[in-house]
Amino acid sequence: MKTEVLRYKELDYSIRYPEGFSETEKYPLVIYLHGAGGRGRDINVIKNHSFFADSEQYCKDAVTVVPQCYANTWFDIFEQLKDYVVAMSRMACVDTDRVYVIGASMGGYTTWQIGMSLPEIVAAIVPICGGGMYWNAERLKHTGVWAFHGSADKTVSCEESEKMVAAVNKRGGNAKLTVYEGVPHNSWTPTFQSKEMWAWLFSNRLHYATTKNEYNDVVRFG
């Protein structure tokens, strides 16, 4: 599988193409948002991230992108990140009904927020050991949501994921949560390696067609 390092405006990112990639085909898009350890301007940190190795066998038919946060947190550059997600989803090779976001820790919080901010773009999210603004969870009622957390996480309490999942479901959504008993903060490793998670992720399709069409009418990327 071919991998390149590119830049979109201020964001450096690594992109991996599926096997037998053709510019005339449409592929699912997986966007991974890293945690605090990936911050900076050394793109090698992203190129060597365990996400690539652990996800390779499951993403052979998908385009995968991993942007690098050059600021202190993703929320410091959140508008840039939203712009990036929309731009990636509008690549000619992407199936716009199959755009997925996965994130861990700092990226887990951001994944929740991207899902709530862009429900017309993102078909499903996998937030890992994160949390979010549960009072805004209604915006995820048409989005696929599967959260993961370790019960022994001392960095981000498992209650953060529990609150978000409960809030989505209370507002008419269909979110689910897997809690790894005895696992600390590093709940992303078993998640990346979960065959069931990947099968579920790729089964999701966008259910926000009306808003998506309205969004396409007003947003243009050159």
C-alpha positions as semicolon CSV with decimal commas, in nm:
position;residue;x (nm);y (nm);z (nm)
1;M;0,000;0,000;0,000
2;K;0,141;0,336;-0,108
3;T;0,189;0,614;0,149
4;E;0,269;0,981;0,090
5;V;0,330;1,287;0,306
6;L;0,139;1,594;0,191
7;R;0,031;1,934;0,325
8;Y;-0,315;2,093;0,319
9;K;-0,273;2,461;0,406
10;E;-0,102;2,450;0,748
11;L;-0,166;2,082;0,819
12;D;0,092;1,818;0,731
13;Y;-0,059;1,474;0,688
14;S;0,020;1,122;0,582
15;I;-0,208;0,956;0,328
16;R;-0,221;0,585;0,254
17;Y;-0,384;0,459;-0,064
18;P;-0,563;0,125;-0,095
19;E;-0,422;-0,167;-0,285
20;G;-0,471;-0,129;-0,659
21;F;-0,565;0,236;-0,619
22;S;-0,731;0,396;-0,922
23;E;-0,816;0,764;-0,954
24;T;-1,140;0,670;-1,127
25;E;-1,268;0,459;-0,836
26;K;-1,447;0,570;-0,518
27;Y;-1,316;0,455;-0,179
28;P;-1,415;0,488;0,185
29;L;-1,213;0,753;0,371
30;V;-1,073;0,692;0,720
31;I;-0,942;0,996;0,908
32;Y;-0,739;0,927;1,223
33;L;-0,685;1,200;1,484
34;H;-0,387;1,131;1,707
35;G;-0,339;1,210;2,074
36;A;-0,105;1,454;2,247
37;G;0,203;1,245;2,174
38;G;0,177;1,312;1,801
39;R;0,189;1,692;1,820
40;G;0,455;1,897;1,645
41;R;0,615;1,931;1,304
42;D;0,802;1,600;1,285
43;I;0,589;1,411;1,035
44;N;0,791;1,095;1,104
45;V;0,597;1,068;1,431
46;I;0,282;1,034;1,222
47;K;0,436;0,808;0,956
48;N;0,551;0,568;1,229
49;H;0,231;0,579;1,433
50;S;0,103;0,239;1,543
51;F;-0,232;0,320;1,383
52;F;-0,088;0,255;1,037
53;A;0,057;-0,085;1,123
54;D;-0,244;-0,200;1,324
55;S;-0,502;-0,087;1,070
56;E;-0,330;-0,195;0,748
57;Q;-0,494;-0,535;0,717
58;Y;-0,840;-0,381;0,763
59;C;-0,802;-0,073;0,541
60;K;-0,685;-0,235;0,219
61;D;-0,989;-0,097;0,038
62;A;-0,988;0,252;0,195
63;V;-0,802;0,579;0,169
64;T;-0,653;0,662;0,509
65;V;-0,533;1,006;0,620
66;V;-0,363;1,114;0,942
67;P;-0,311;1,489;0,993
68;Q;-0,059;1,619;1,245
69;C;-0,159;1,874;1,508
70;Y;0,108;2,144;1,512
71;A;-0,061;2,337;1,796
72;N;-0,101;2,255;2,164
73;T;-0,439;2,087;2,107
74;W;-0,667;2,009;1,815
75;F;-0,914;2,258;1,957
76;D;-0,662;2,539;1,913
77;I;-0,688;2,482;1,537
78;F;-1,035;2,332;1,523
79;E;-1,164;2,547;1,236
80;Q;-0,859;2,444;1,029
81;L;-0,925;2,081;1,114
82;K;-1,290;2,106;1,007
83;D;-1,178;2,262;0,680
84;Y;-0,931;1,976;0,635
85;V;-1,193;1,707;0,701
86;V;-1,429;1,860;0,446
87;A;-1,149;1,895;0,190
88;M;-1,040;1,532;0,234
89;S;-1,401;1,414;0,201
90;R;-1,429;1,601;-0,129
91;M;-1,130;1,431;-0,294
92;A;-1,236;1,282;-0,626
93;C;-1,147;0,931;-0,509
94;V;-1,364;0,941;-0,195
95;D;-1,710;0,792;-0,156
96;T;-1,878;1,083;0,025
97;D;-2,129;0,848;0,189
98;R;-1,846;0,661;0,362
99;V;-1,633;0,913;0,553
100;Y;-1,520;0,790;0,896
101;V;-1,330;0,954;1,183
102;I;-1,134;0,769;1,451
103;G;-0,940;0,937;1,732
104;A;-0,771;0,854;2,062
105;S;-0,727;1,058;2,381
106;M;-0,689;1,420;2,266
107;G;-0,800;1,290;1,928
108;G;-1,089;1,107;2,096
109;Y;-1,228;1,432;2,232
110;T;-1,181;1,586;1,889
111;T;-1,352;1,296;1,715
112;W;-1,665;1,352;1,924
113;Q;-1,657;1,720;1,833
114;I;-1,592;1,664;1,461
115;G;-1,888;1,426;1,454
116;M;-2,113;1,685;1,617
117;S;-1,979;1,968;1,401
118;L;-1,997;1,784;1,067
119;P;-2,283;1,531;1,082
120;E;-2,351;1,611;0,717
121;I;-2,003;1,485;0,625
122;V;-1,916;1,204;0,868
123;A;-2,099;0,872;0,846
124;A;-1,952;0,718;1,162
125;I;-1,707;0,793;1,442
126;V;-1,492;0,582;1,673
127;P;-1,388;0,796;1,973
128;I;-1,134;0,620;2,194
129;C;-1,071;0,727;2,555
130;G;-1,223;1,069;2,494
131;G;-1,526;1,273;2,589
132;G;-1,724;1,572;2,476
133;M;-2,009;1,818;2,506
134;Y;-2,286;1,573;2,586
135;W;-2,548;1,849;2,582
136;N;-2,492;1,875;2,206
137;A;-2,518;1,500;2,143
138;E;-2,843;1,524;1,948
139;R;-2,635;1,617;1,644
140;L;-2,506;1,258;1,644
141;K;-2,843;1,085;1,633
142;H;-2,799;0,998;1,262
143;T;-2,426;0,913;1,292
144;G;-2,279;0,573;1,364
145;V;-2,103;0,585;1,704
146;W;-1,893;0,319;1,870
147;A;-1,681;0,444;2,160
148;F;-1,403;0,254;2,340
149;H;-1,247;0,309;2,681
150;G;-1,036;0,129;2,940
151;S;-1,194;0,081;3,283
152;A;-0,858;0,151;3,453
153;D;-0,789;0,473;3,258
154;K;-0,645;0,729;3,502
155;T;-0,584;0,993;3,234
156;V;-0,939;1,023;3,098
157;S;-1,215;0,877;3,312
158;C;-1,432;0,613;3,149
159;E;-1,729;0,822;3,263
160;E;-1,647;1,065;2,982
161;S;-1,734;0,804;2,719
162;E;-2,030;0,678;2,921
163;K;-2,183;1,027;2,938
164;M;-2,147;1,083;2,567
165;V;-2,292;0,748;2,462
166;A;-2,584;0,784;2,703
167;A;-2,652;1,136;2,575
168;V;-2,655;1,027;2,211
169;N;-2,897;0,744;2,283
170;K;-3,122;0,961;2,502
171;R;-3,159;1,195;2,205
172;G;-3,260;0,926;1,959
173;G;-2,924;0,796;1,841
174;N;-2,778;0,446;1,839
175;A;-2,436;0,475;2,002
176;K;-2,255;0,192;2,174
177;L;-1,960;0,167;2,413
178;T;-1,704;-0,106;2,469
179;V;-1,518;-0,091;2,801
180;Y;-1,197;-0,293;2,830
181;E;-1,181;-0,422;3,185
182;G;-0,850;-0,348;3,358
183;V;-0,707;-0,161;3,058
184;P;-0,548;0,180;3,132
185;H;-0,526;0,476;2,895
186;N;-0,392;0,276;2,601
187;S;-0,730;0,146;2,487
188;W;-0,650;0,236;2,128
189;T;-0,430;-0,070;2,065
190;P;-0,705;-0,333;2,110
191;T;-0,943;-0,104;1,923
192;F;-0,714;-0,067;1,621
193;Q;-0,679;-0,446;1,617
194;S;-1,050;-0,522;1,645
195;K;-1,182;-0,697;1,336
196;E;-1,536;-0,635;1,459
197;M;-1,483;-0,261;1,491
198;W;-1,354;-0,229;1,135
199;A;-1,635;-0,441;0,991
200;W;-1,889;-0,225;1,175
201;L;-1,721;0,098;1,067
202;F;-1,723;0,020;0,696
203;S;-2,087;-0,094;0,714
204;N;-2,201;0,261;0,795
205;R;-2,338;0,500;0,533
206;L;-2,421;0,869;0,562
207;H;-2,781;0,937;0,669
208;Y;-2,776;1,315;0,647
209;A;-2,853;1,358;0,277
210;T;-3,059;1,677;0,298
211;T;-2,800;1,869;0,496
212;K;-2,519;1,722;0,287
213;N;-2,674;1,855;-0,033
214;E;-2,726;2,198;0,120
215;Y;-2,364;2,196;0,236
216;N;-2,242;2,110;-0,113
217;D;-2,433;2,407;-0,251
218;V;-2,239;2,659;-0,041
219;V;-1,892;2,513;0,001
220;R;-1,637;2,511;-0,277
221;F;-1,279;2,390;-0,278
222;G;-1,043;2,474;-0,560
